[in-house]
Amino acid sequence: MNDRRKSLKSAGVLLLMLLLITGCSMKEPQEELESVQTPSVEEQEGLEEVDTSVDSSENAGITVEYSKKDLETAYDETSATKIVFSGEALVTGEGAETEGRNVTITKGGTYLLSGTSEDGSLSVKVTEEEDVVLILNGLDLTSRSTSAIKIYEADKVVMTLASGTKNILRDGELYEEEDLDPNGAIFSKGDLTINGEGELLVYGNYAHGIVSKDDFKMVSGEVTVYAKEDGIKGKDLVAVKDGTLYIEAGSDGIQSSNDEDPEKGVVLLENGSVTISSGNDGIQAETVLEIREGTYVLTTGGGSSIVSTSDNWGNWGPSSQVEEESSDSAKGLKAGTVLNILGGTFDISSSDDAVHSNGNILMKNGVLSISSGDDGIHADDTVEIAGGEVYIEMSYEGIEGSKVIIGDGKIHVGAKDDGINTAGGNDSSSLNGRPGQNMFSSDGSFLSITGGEIRVNAEGDGIDVNGDAEMTGGLVIIEGPLNDGNSALDYNGSFSITGGTLLALGSSGMAMNVSETSTQGAFLLNGEEVAAGETLVIKTSSGEELFSYTTEKNSASLLFSSEDLKQGETYGVYSEGKALSEVSMTSLVTTMGTSGMTPDGGKNPGGGMIPGGGKVPGSRP
């Protein structure tokens, strides 16, 4: 969420924040609550550049380099200037000045910080060529009228959390600062890095927790942020190499907001453990969001149950909002241009889309467990899944994009409306409105399935393609709608199958077969009812079993396609051992029974109007 406000939010947002806070287990609940980007190489005078964990393989879309100083956690206590906060701050060594309980660092170097102050602050004012290392060695610093630590100018500031120490930084609810215009408990106009083996707690009572106007990097350590607005906010880059990060935020959890440079506004998460509970987006990048490894637990907008139990759930209708600009949203993962998931384990509960890009989404590896009040995965352009595992337990629409390309992986989708939907256009936020309000045109949308295992359980269309589709491999099993206003397979152009195995079960009123352009055998058996829990078996005329499946829902239509189906042959369909029907493949694509639809463009013009109901299974088997 783009947010340049310094005032407190409205009563409604504050109430939501309060609900979020009280609903989570906070490490220090008596304390009040309270984000960074550049993919370019970092230049630092006098610092040796070292090898970064960011690889140069084709999987890596972003290059972030870490200097020696970014990674260094050892320090010489004897040569460091010591600053002790108490009633009156005490400085031992050179490069820092005191004014009562406040300290200003005026020279580059290493500073050892400790002590407790209930109304003090630390300022850094060095030249833009100088670096400052702050060793937090049991520091408990509260500022009642400004940021606890504010960095006016420096080339880079590194905050090292001394091993075995707990450090706490808080700002006040009201600021008196005028010349710097800070808005976070930790505020930096330049690059900021956190490393070390200690613990840091940050309370952003005025607005944000940690703010950098340039690059923010977290290399290691344990960082906890409670923020009234954004948790970690960085304009050019947020990069997390490793460590443990826990955030409770009234607005965004992590945010990178530079919208003026296409190479900035980036979030790169390489590894670590990240837990976020936020009123708005969990992790938001203005341009590229890339995740490589790590464990992520995200709850946004109160979680999926906030929407799934409301009157707005399933309330399909037009939206006056076509493009999402700076409106509030509560998405789990959100990118402005590209979202790459190359690995990691994710548990996302969101009132808005769980995984969202205004451009493209690429998933190559990892495990996604999703419960969403809107789309499970949504891209305005292309969703490509080339590997990994996706479990969408709850969603309004499961996977949605102008183009959906599935090459590999295990995908289980549960949806109140369509399981997989392709359509062209932009998505608008469903926050404070109904879920699924994604405004699309049907031009150019496309579905390609070349491999993987796909299982869909949908109350709307199982697969809904507003353009053309092709399937050349993989396994697809669809359990579609019970109502005749939708179908297990629904397409506007063509659905051509040349390989793989397809089983689609659903209602009979609008059931569709695959297109006549298919080069692999397929048959649609319409009007034969099968009860939930029954085992379907498809056999050759000689009794050889080709396929078996135990159903989860009632159905009245069955579409099956396999490379084993041959024109001119006869096949038997059995339910619980009893003959259901005999299918004679008089043509390569055969339909038995009648429905309201015909192949090649007989799409239901009304879309999916689904009544409200309970949770749809899309979880792991």
VOBA-769142 format. One line per 2 residues: for each residue x, y, z of C-alpha. Coordinates in pm, whole numbers, plus 50000, padded with zeros to 5 digits. Layout:
! VOBA-769142
X:Y:Z | ...
***
This chain:
! VOBA-769142
50000:50000:50000 | 50143:50335:49901
50116:50543:50213 | 50261:50890:50265
50042:50990:50553 | 50181:51081:50891
49850:51120:51069 | 49677:50836:51245
49440:50618:51046 | 49063:50633:51062
48874:50472:51345 | 48782:50177:51122
49140:50093:51038 | 49248:50143:51399
48977:49901:51505 | 49098:49645:51252
49452:49690:51378 | 49336:49638:51734
49159:49319:51636 | 49474:49197:51463
49691:49278:51761 | 49469:49125:52023
49417:48817:51807 | 49790:48741:51788
50037:48622:52043 | 50265:48918:52109
50595:48879:52284 | 50539:49195:52491
50168:49277:52465 | 50191:49564:52711
50402:49759:52463 | 50235:49962:52191
50265:49860:51833 | 50403:50025:51564
50973:49839:50521 | 51321:49876:50116
51477:49834:49743 | 51753:49828:49468
51865:49543:49250 | 52179:49728:49145
52532:49658:49270 | 52619:49851:49579
52931:50070:49555 | 53119:50146:49872
53455:50313:49897 | 53716:50117:50088
53493:49812:50138 | 53573:49476:49988
53281:49328:49795 | 53221:48965:49885
53031:48682:49724 | 52659:48708:49779
52413:48426:49836 | 52219:48550:49534
52305:48308:49257 | 52342:48393:48890
52137:48105:48756 | 51844:48152:48525
51617:48115:48828 | 51747:48435:48982
51589:48752:48852 | 51749:48995:49096
52109:49066:49190 | 52175:49204:49537
52531:49222:49665 | 52639:49229:50026
52958:49409:50121 | 53203:49282:50378
53064:49531:50626 | 52708:49406:50564
52816:49057:50667 | 53066:49135:50943
52936:49075:51294 | 53263:49066:51488
53391:49388:51645 | 53675:49515:51862
53522:49640:52184 | 53845:49807:52294
53857:50041:51993 | 53483:50112:51970
53335:50433:52108 | 53103:50342:52393
52766:50511:52441 | 52566:50434:52753
52209:50567:52779 | 52066:50646:53120
51939:50963:53291 | 52224:51144:53116
52389:50974:52818 | 52758:50894:52863
53010:50877:52574 | 53354:50721:52611
53570:50773:52302 | 53561:50993:51991
53302:51077:51728 | 52989:51134:51937
52840:51426:52128 | 52584:51429:52408
52305:51671:52485 | 52135:51546:52798
51981:51211:52717 | 52032:51253:52340
52345:51152:52146 | 52465:51260:51800
52730:51065:51607 | 52937:51301:51391
53216:51075:51266 | 53228:50738:51091
53333:50439:51300 | 53212:50169:51537
52991:50254:51835 | 52891:50023:52120
52541:50109:52249 | 52394:49997:52580
52185:50119:52873 | 51826:50229:52924
51654:50560:52860 | 51284:50641:52879
51323:50958:52673 | 51641:50968:52468
51747:50934:52106 | 52046:50862:51884
52117:51068:51571 | 52374:50993:51300
52511:51296:51112 | 52828:51201:50921
52938:51267:50563 | 52789:51072:50276
53126:50897:50229 | 53142:50762:50585
53008:50435:50727 | 52882:50384:51080
52855:50054:51267 | 52619:50051:51565
52666:49756:51800 | 52345:49710:52000
52463:49551:52321 | 52159:49542:52550
52007:49876:52449 | 51660:49982:52567
51591:50322:52411 | 51261:50510:52406
51206:50849:52246 | 50886:51030:52332
50896:51293:52056 | 51086:51148:51757
51256:50835:51622 | 51463:50638:51870
51740:50611:51607 | 51744:50858:51318
52008:50869:51047 | 52037:51206:50877
52333:51127:50653 | 52585:50845:50599
52700:50620:50318 | 52580:50315:50511
52477:50233:50865 | 52509:49876:50992
52327:49777:51311 | 52484:49467:51465
52283:49283:51731 | 52538:49156:51980
52510:48784:52047 | 52288:48695:52342
52149:49046:52387 | 51795:49181:52375
51755:49533:52239 | 51440:49746:52239
51367:50064:52043 | 51047:50269:52073
50930:50602:51939 | 50656:50832:52067
50298:50865:51951 | 50355:51229:51854
50662:51379:51684 | 50809:51725:51728
51079:51677:51460 | 51075:51927:51175
51402:51919:50981 | 51426:51543:50907
51057:51453:50886 | 51107:51100:51026
50821:50854:51055 | 50962:50536:51210
51111:50415:51534 | 51425:50352:51326
51455:50603:51043 | 51735:50631:50788
51777:50857:50487 | 52049:50622:50357
52128:50250:50336 | 52060:50048:50650
52169:49691:50731 | 52085:49475:51032
52298:49173:51121 | 52417:48983:51427
52307:48703:51655 | 52105:48905:51906
51744:49015:51932 | 51583:49347:51839
51231:49461:51929 | 51098:49770:51752
50780:49953:51852 | 50657:50205:51595
50398:50393:51796 | 50384:50698:51568
50369:50528:51227 | 50622:50276:51095
50866:50041:51259 | 51182:50053:51044
51220:50299:50756 | 51501:50340:50503
51479:50590:50219 | 51732:50379:50022
51823:50011:50075 | 51729:49799:50375
51905:49467:50427 | 51864:49210:50699
52149:48960:50705 | 52084:48774:51031
51947:48811:51380 | 51601:48806:51534
51391:49115:51465 | 51039:49179:51596
50841:49482:51480 | 50511:49616:51614
50391:49912:51404 | 50087:50135:51390
50128:50150:51012 | 50399:49972:50806
50635:49730:50973 | 50946:49753:50752
50937:50021:50486 | 51214:50077:50233
51199:50294:49926 | 51451:50122:49698
51511:49771:49830 | 51420:49528:50103
51655:49228:50106 | 51643:48956:50369
51935:48714:50352 | 51849:48513:50663
51733:48546:51021 | 51400:48553:51201
51151:48831:51135 | 50820:48880:51318
50592:49173:51225 | 50254:49298:51345
50147:49603:51144 | 49832:49809:51101
49913:49862:50732 | 50173:49669:50526
50411:49423:50684 | 50703:49475:50443
50690:49742:50175 | 50920:49871:49901
50769:50175:49738 | 50993:50335:49470
50765:50379:49168 | 50996:50613:48974
51279:50370:48884 | 51190:50029:48729
51504:49878:48886 | 51401:49980:49234
51096:49916:49448 | 51221:49556:49492
51180:49297:49767 | 51417:48996:49771
51376:48729:50038 | 51655:48473:50019
51595:48271:50334 | 51491:48290:50696
51171:48269:50896 | 50914:48546:50839
50584:48582:51025 | 50357:48876:50944
50013:48983:51066 | 49906:49300:50884
49597:49510:50825 | 49692:49553:50459
49945:49372:50236 | 50180:49125:50396
50476:49175:50160 | 50446:49440:49888
50697:49536:49616 | 50632:49822:49378
50816:49630:49103 | 50971:49285:49164
50909:49049:49455 | 51132:48741:49455
51144:48466:49718 | 51401:48187:49708
51388:47990:50031 | 51260:48026:50385
50944:47983:50588 | 50662:48239:50564
50344:48268:50769 | 50126:48560:50656
49787:48678:50782 | 49645:48987:50612
49328:49190:50658 | 49218:48964:50942
49260:48647:50734 | 49039:48461:50486
48760:48401:50738 | 48685:48775:50752
48549:48765:50395 | 48435:48405:50364
48176:48451:50639 | 48051:48793:50527
47760:48889:50305 | 48009:48996:50036
48130:48640:49982 | 48029:48535:49633
47851:48863:49557 | 47952:48888:49192
47897:49219:49021 | 48052:49505:48828
48313:49729:48986 | 48373:50095:48913
48738:50046:49000 | 48930:49906:48703
49295:49956:48791 | 49453:49930:49132
49669:50232:49196 | 49717:50344:49554
49401:50195:49704 | 49425:49983:50014
49458:49610:49968 | 49516:49313:50197
49707:49071:49977 | 49954:48819:50111
50231:48853:49850 | 50198:49147:49610
50419:49269:49323 | 50375:49555:49080
50546:49385:48784 | 50693:49040:48857
50650:48791:49141 | 50895:48498:49144
50857:48209:49388 | 51167:47993:49350
51137:47806:49679 | 51022:47830:50037
50727:47718:50245 | 50425:47947:50272
50115:47952:50490 | 49897:48244:50378
49557:48349:50513 | 49435:48666:50340
49109:48855:50307 | 49226:48969:49960
49430:48775:49699 | 49688:48551:49864
49946:48578:49581 | 49908:48874:49343
50098:49049:49065 | 49990:49338:48846
50214:49172:48584 | 50341:48812:48592
50379:48533:48847 | 50636:48253:48814
50650:47962:49056 | 50936:47714:49011
50953:47546:49349 | 50830:47565:49706
50509:47478:49889 | 50217:47722:49896
49932:47663:50143 | 49662:47923:50084
49334:48028:50240 | 49199:48338:50065
48892:48558:50079 | 48944:48638:49710
49178:48477:49455 | 49430:48221:49564
49678:48321:49292 | 49612:48616:49059
49816:48783:48784 | 49690:49054:48554
49906:48896:48283 | 50058:48546:48318
50056:48285:48593 | 50320:48019:48525
50364:47719:48755 | 50669:47514:48658
50710:47316:48980 | 50646:47302:49350
50323:47237:49534 | 50014:47458:49560
49734:47384:49806 | 49447:47636:49787
49222:47530:50071 | 48980:47822:50042
48934:48088:49774 | 48672:48268:49573
48859:48187:49252 | 49160:47961:49278
49406:48058:49004 | 49336:48351:48773
49532:48525:48500 | 49512:48642:48143
49734:48344:48063 | 49777:48041:48287
50065:47806:48203 | 50115:47487:48403
50417:47275:48321 | 50478:47077:48639
50402:47059:49008 | 50121:46944:49232
49821:47178:49242 | 49509:47134:49455
49243:47406:49425 | 48930:47466:49630
48709:47752:49508 | 48366:47901:49574
48354:48011:49210 | 48593:47906:48933
48889:47684:49011 | 49114:47802:48727
49008:48108:48528 | 49175:48277:48233
49069:48624:48130 | 49245:48941:48017
49257:49268:48209 | 49341:49433:48540
49248:49339:48892 | 49104:49578:49147
49132:49528:49519 | 48849:49348:49694
48931:49511:50027 | 48618:49679:50168
48419:49524:49884 | 48315:49188:49752
48572:48925:49669 | 48649:48840:49310
48590:49186:49168 | 48846:49143:48892
48766:49335:48576 | 48862:49140:48264
48802:49130:47893 | 48810:48796:47712
49066:48896:47447 | 49383:48690:47429
49333:48475:47737 | 49494:48131:47721
49544:47812:47923 | 49830:47569:47864
49878:47244:48057 | 50186:47041:47965
50243:46848:48288 | 50187:46826:48659
49905:46702:48877 | 49603:46933:48900
49300:46866:49118 | 49014:47116:49129
48710:47123:49355 | 48493:47419:49253
48136:47535:49305 | 48156:47743:48988
48330:47630:48672 | 48615:47392:48741
48822:47534:48455 | 48690:47849:48288
48878:47967:47979 | 48757:48286:47816
48985:48220:47518 | 49163:47904:47402
49319:47613:47590 | 49555:47329:47510
49650:47026:47715 | 49946:46814:47606
50031:46630:47928 | 49978:46594:48299
49688:46476:48510 | 49379:46695:48560
49091:46591:48787 | 48798:46830:48826
48502:46802:49059 | 48285:47087:48947
47949:47243:49032 | 47632:47083:49157
47418:47354:48994 | 47339:47356:48621
47447:47719:48578 | 47812:47616:48563
48018:47327:48435 | 48332:47133:48516
48490:47254:48191 | 48389:47586:48034
48563:47761:47745 | 48489:48036:47498
48724:47946:47212 | 48866:47596:47190
48995:47331:47429 | 49234:47102:47242
49379:46795:47415 | 49669:46603:47262
49813:46432:47571 | 49773:46367:47941
49473:46244:48138 | 49159:46449:48206
48864:46361:48428 | 48597:46628:48476
48288:46564:48688 | 48004:46809:48744
47648:46907:48668 | 47487:46816:48337
47307:47135:48237 | 47604:47306:48074
47857:47023:48048 | 48109:47057:47766
48330:46812:47583 | 48675:46900:47452
48712:47051:47105 | 48693:46852:46783
49047:46972:46709 | 49177:46735:46976
49404:46452:46859 | 49349:46241:47171
49035:46043:47242 | 48774:46188:47477
48416:46112:47572 | 48148:46306:47760
47890:46096:47940 | 47605:46327:48035
47303:46262:48256 | 47439:45966:48455
47439:46046:48827 | 47719:45941:49059
47702:45993:49435 | 47982:46132:49648
48211:45861:49781 | 48153:45620:49495
48447:45479:49301 | 48439:45529:48925
48625:45282:48704 | 48677:45304:48328
48760:44979:48149 | 48824:44854:47797
48582:44610:47635 | 48817:44329:47743
48796:44437:48108 | 49134:44612:48138
49116:44898:48388 | 49224:45232:48240
49138:45467:48526 | 48973:45471:48867
48875:45754:49101 | 48675:45788:49423
48451:46094:49408 | 48408:46364:49675
48087:46521:49537 | 47771:46423:49355
47787:46458:48977 | 47569:46415:48669
47829:46442:48391 | 48163:46274:48325
48427:46389:48078 | 48727:46159:48032
49026:46181:47801 | 49332:45957:47785
49589:45845:47532 | 49441:45496:47582
49107:45593:47425 | 49085:45486:47060
48827:45570:46797 | 48609:45271:46709
48656:45103:47046 | 48402:45052:47324
48460:45132:47689 | 48267:45061:48008
48205:45309:48289 | 48139:45154:48630
48037:45299:48965 | 48087:45089:49277
48133:44786:49054 | 47803:44833:48873
47786:44920:48503 | 47693:45285:48459
47722:45312:48082 | 47886:45168:47774
48060:45421:47551 | 48116:45350:47182
48383:45583:47042 | 48218:45645:46707
48441:45952:46676 | 48763:46057:46848
48560:46307:47053 | 48233:46142:47153
47936:46282:47346 | 47662:46068:47498
47354:46230:47647 | 47249:46591:47609
47343:46920:47772 | 47290:47288:47718
47636:47333:47570 | 47831:47235:47262
48207:47226:47213 | 48401:47513:47059
48259:47827:47200 | 47933:47755:47381
48027:47932:47703 | 47777:48020:47971
47741:48396:47922 | 47632:48460:48277
47950:48350:48453 | 47950:48189:48793
47677:48295:49033 | 47736:48077:49335
47534:48089:49655 | 47722:48127:49981
47821:47817:50164 | 48081:47633:50358
48449:47579:50303 | 48559:47415:49982
48831:47150:50013 | 49156:47217:49829
49390:47094:50096 | 49644:46818:50082
49510:46465:50044
***
